[in-house]
């Protein structure tokens, strides 16, 4: 109504009523009435058009939880691990499992192989009727086992081995060489065993190696990624009632308005908020292949087809009405025409069964030993995405939700 949604109208009508009573019925001086009215209108506009309600609650939540310790209840809700048993992680909101995926080098494949991989991956996505999270973590390469093995084979060449060991460790340290690990996190919707088997079979048909992590591997993942292999200090007379949580959680997290500090690591978050009509092949490849210290989290959720059809029909009707109104006023609106054509094409493809829609959330967490280092990496990643015409933003006063969304626990708090 009047080009406004019902939620916007819910703010507008009370405001109109209050201003009417303030100016007409109160009998106050015109200067006072005007000042009060201006303040009320400003607040209303903020809530109507600038997501004021959401920003207010984000600020309240931020001020409430700015520093969390390992033994705090708030941190236990974020690192929501009740128990790890076998290959199942039990949380307060249900069970989940994690699959580790060994990647393939897509760009060196032939065109026929690329086409086959893309088709297989499309079939994998279309087979999903449950949400999943793809988590890409960057960890420091640990070659201790390799060096122990080499030392055992070169016992008579101590000087040569020590030189080799020093060269390897220096190269890794000076070039900040990172190891990328790829995981798929599945939260139980019906039966977790069936969900994991479906994902495993479909990804193996693409040519990927998939392994379901077991108890020790899961504990190792959380200790390395979340707790950053840091030993935590117990308070006097403190007992541990949840060993898995204590092992997996950091000692302390400090949330600021645009970054957080997890123990000694500074973290900044980039949220992808919009895409061009199409992206180039392997658009994340340059970011993933770099040696920078960051993590990527992609949440994929199938969108109900019935609801999608209704929404697209409504959007198409609205776009037609807007185009008709612009035509009557002799206004040419190319962006609206492109949007109308695109919406119509998507609707036709959905009706023919050629497409399926998903809610996709893409987050990148940039890490550094100092805030300046994290800020610099954030600018580099943002520049790379801007070059691809991908829109990004920093989730201000939403650091707790951003951190939760990055964790390999299948939680998309930012949405």
N, C-alpha and C positions, 0 to 999 in steps of 0.2 A: 504494500500500500504506500502510495506517494514515493515509490522507489526505495522504501526502507523495509528491512526485515521486521518480523514481529518482536524480536529481542530489542531492536533499536527503538521501535515504537513504544515498548514498555518503559524506556527511559524518557522518551520525548513527551508523552502525555502528562505524567506527573510533573515534569518540569514546567510545561505550559500552564498547568493548574496553579503551581506554586508562584510562578511569576505574575499570573493574573491576580492572585490574592495579595501578593506583595505590592503591586503597583496600584491596583484599583481599590482594594478593600482596606489596606493597612492605614492609609492616611499619612504615611511617612513622606518626608521631603523628597523631591524628585531626585536629588543627588544621591541620597541614601538608597532609594529604591533602585536607581540605575546601577549603583555599585553592587548591590545584592544580586540583582538580576544578571549582571555580567558574570559574576562569580559562579552562579548556578548554571548558566548556559555553558561556561567554559568547562565545568566539571562534567556536564551532560555530554558535550561534544567529545570529551576525552573518553568517556565510557562507551559512547555510541560508535565512534569511528576509529579509535586508537587502541582497542582491546584493553580498556581501562580496568575492567574487572580482573582479567587474567594477570595484568601487570601488578595490580594491587596485591593479589594473593601471592605472586612470585616474590614481591618485596617483603611481605610479611613472613613467608617461609624462609627467606634468606636471612632476615634479621633474627629469626628464632633459632636457626641452626648454622651458626657461622664457624664453630669449631667443635669437632667431634673426636672423642678419644676412643680407644679400642674397646673399653668396657662400657661405653654409653649405649643406651637402648636405641638411639637414633641411628648409630652406625650399624647396629645389628639389623635394623630394618633395611639399610642400603645393601650391606653384604649379607643378603638373605640366604644363608646356608644353614639349614638345621642339621643335616646329616648327609654324608656321602657313603653309600653302600653299593658295592659292586660297580655297575656303570650308571647308577641313578643318583642324581643330586636332589635331595628333598628340601623344598623351601616352604614358606608359609602359604604360598599361593599355588602350590602344586609341584609335581615332579618334572625334572628336565634331564636331558642327556646331551652329550657333546660328541660330535664327530670331528676328527682331524682329517683334513684333506691335503694330499700332496699335489701341488700345482703342476701344470704343464706349461711349456713355453709356446703360447698360442701364435706369436708373430712369426716364428720360423717355419710354421706349417705351410703346406701348399694351399692354394685357393680351394681345391676340392675338400681338403681336410678341414679347413676353416669353416666352410659351409656346412659340413657334416657336424662339426662340434656345435655350431650355433643352433642348428636344427634340433640336435639332441638336448641342448640346454633349454631351448624353448619348450620342448616336450616335458622336461623336468619341471619347469615353472608352471606349465599348464596342468600338471598332475597334482599340484599342491591344493589341498583344501584345509590347510592349517598354517599358521604363521611360523616363520623361522627367522633366525638372526645369523648373518654371516659376519664373523669377527676376524679381522686381520691384525695381528699384534706384531710389534717390532721388539725383539729381544737381542741382547748382546750375545754374540757367538761364543760358545764355550767349547773349547777344543781340548779340555783336560784329558778326557778319555783317549782321544786320538794321540795326544802327546805321550801318555803313559804307554800306549801300544807301540808307538815308534821307538820310545826309549828301550822297551824290552827287546826290540829287534836290532837295536844298534848299540848294544852294551859295550862293544869294543871300540866304538867311535864317539866317546863322550864329548870331545871338543866340537865335533861336527854337529852332534845333536843339540848341544847348548846353543850353538850359533843359529841353528834352524829354529829352535824354540824362541829365542830372543827376537828373531826376524818376524815370526808369525805373530807373536804377542804385540810387538811394536806396530806392525802393519794394521792390525785390528784396532788398536787403541788410537793411533794417529788419524786413521781414516774413518773412525766411528762406524765400522762395518756392522750392519744389523742383519739379523736373521728374521725373515718374514714367516710367520706361521698362520695357517688358515684353518678356521674352525666353523662348524655349523652347529648352532645351539637350537635344540628342539624342545619346546614346552609341551607337556602332555595335554592333548585335546580329547582324544578317545583312548587309544592304546599306544603307549610310547614305543613298544617293540615294533608294531606295524609301521608307525611313522618313520622310525629310524631305518627300517629295512627298505621302505619305499625310496627314501632319499639316497640310501647307499646304492641300491640297484640302479637308480636313474643316473647318478653321478658316475658310477663305474661304466655305464654305457657311453658316457662322454669321453672316457679314457682316463678318468681321475682315479687315484688310489684313495680309498676311504677306510679309516679305522675308527672304531668306537672306543673312546677312552674308558679305562677302568679306574678303580679306586685310587691306586697310587699315582697314576698318570693325571687324574683329575686334581688330586691334592697338589701335585707338582706344578700343574698349570696355574692354579690359584695362588700358590705361594710365590711363584716366579713373576706372574703378571700383576696380581692385585697387591700382594704384600711386598713385592719387589725384593724377595729373599732377605728381608730385614728381620733380625731377631728382636722380639718385643720384650719389654720389661714388665714383670708382674709387680703389682702393688703388694705391700705387706699383708699377709694372711689371705691373699686373693686365690680363689680356686677356679679352675676352668671347668665349666659345665658343658661346653660345646667346643671340642678340640678342633673340628673342621673349620668353624668360624674363626677361632683364635689364630689358627695357622694361616688362614687365607686373608685376613683383614690387615690393613695398614695400622701403624701405631696411632697416627693422628692425621686428620684431614682439616684444613682450614679453607673455607669458602669465601672468596671475595666476590665483588659484583660481576667481574668479567673473567676470572680465572680461579683456580683452586691449587692448593699446595698439598700434595699427598706425600707425607713424610718429608723427604728432601727434594722432591721433584715438583716443578711447576708445570701445570697443565692448562692449556687454553683449548677452546672448542670451536669448531666451525660447523655450522648447520647448512646443508644445501636446501634452499627454499624455492628454487625454480629452475627449470630446464628449458633449453631451446626446443624447437619442434623435433629435432633429431640431434644425436651426438655422434662423434666420429668413432670408428672402430677402436676398441681398447682405450677408451677415453681416460680411464684411471691408471693405465699402465705406467705412464711417466712418474706418477706420484708413488705407485707401489714399488717401482724399481729403484727409486732414489734411496740413499743411505741415511736419510734423515730419521729422527726419532719421533715417530707418531704412530697412532693406531687408527684403524678404520672400523666402523660398525655400520652394517646395512640391515635394517629390519624390513622384511617383506611379508605382507599380509594380503591374502586374496580378498578382493572386494566382491561382495554378493552381487551376482549378475542381475537379479530382479530389481534390487535397489538401484543398481547402476543404470538400468534401462529407464526407470522412472525419473531419475535425476537428470539424465542426458536429454530426455524428452522435454522436461521442464526448461532446461537450459537452452535447448534449441528454440522453443517457443518464445522465450525471453529475448534471445538474439534476433529472431525474426521481427518481433515487435519493435526492438530498438532500431533495426535496419529500416523498417517501414517509417518510423518516426523521423529518422535522419533524412530519408528520401523526401518526405513531405516538407522538410525544412531546407531542402537542397544542400544537405551536408554530406560530403563524401568521407566515409570512415573505413579506410583500408584494413586496419587492424581488426575491426569487428567483422568484416567480411571474411578475412582469413580464419578467424576463430570460428565463424559460423560454418565455413566449408570443412574445417578440421573436425568439429563436433559432429557434423552430419556424416562424415566418412567413418568416424569411430563407431557411431551408432549403427551404421550399415554393416560394418565388419563384425560387430557384436551379434547382430541379428543373424548373420550368416555363419557365426561360429568361428570366425577367423582370428579373433582377438579375445584376450582376457585381461581384465584390469586388476591392478594391485595398488595398495597403499605402500609406498616405498619411502623409508626415512634413511638418509645418508649422513653420518656424522664422522668428523675427523678430530681426534684429540692430539694436539701438538705438545710435545714434552721437552723440557729443558732443565738444566741444572740451575739456571737463573731465569728470572722473569723476562729479561731482555732476550735471552736465547729462545724462549718459548714464543715471544712476540715476533721475533724475526722469522721463525719457521712458519708461524701463522700467516704472516704477510706473503711468504713465498708460495704456500699452498693456495692461498686466496687468489694470488696473481695467476697461478696455473689454471685454476677453475674459471676465473674471469676471462682468460684467453679462450676458453671453450664455450663462452657465453652461458655458463652455469652460475646462477645467482646464489649468493651465500650471505650468511649473517652470523653475528656472535650472540648467543642466547644470554643476554644481560639479566642478572639476578635469577638465573635458572641453573646455576652451577651444580647444585645437588641433583637435579633432574638430568642434566647433561652427563654427569659422572655415572649415574645409575644406568643411563641408556648406553653408555660405552662398555659397561661390564659384560663379560660373557655369561649373563644370567637370563637372557631372553626378555628383558624388561625395556619397553620403549616409553619411558616417562615423558620425554619431550613431545612425542607424537608429531 
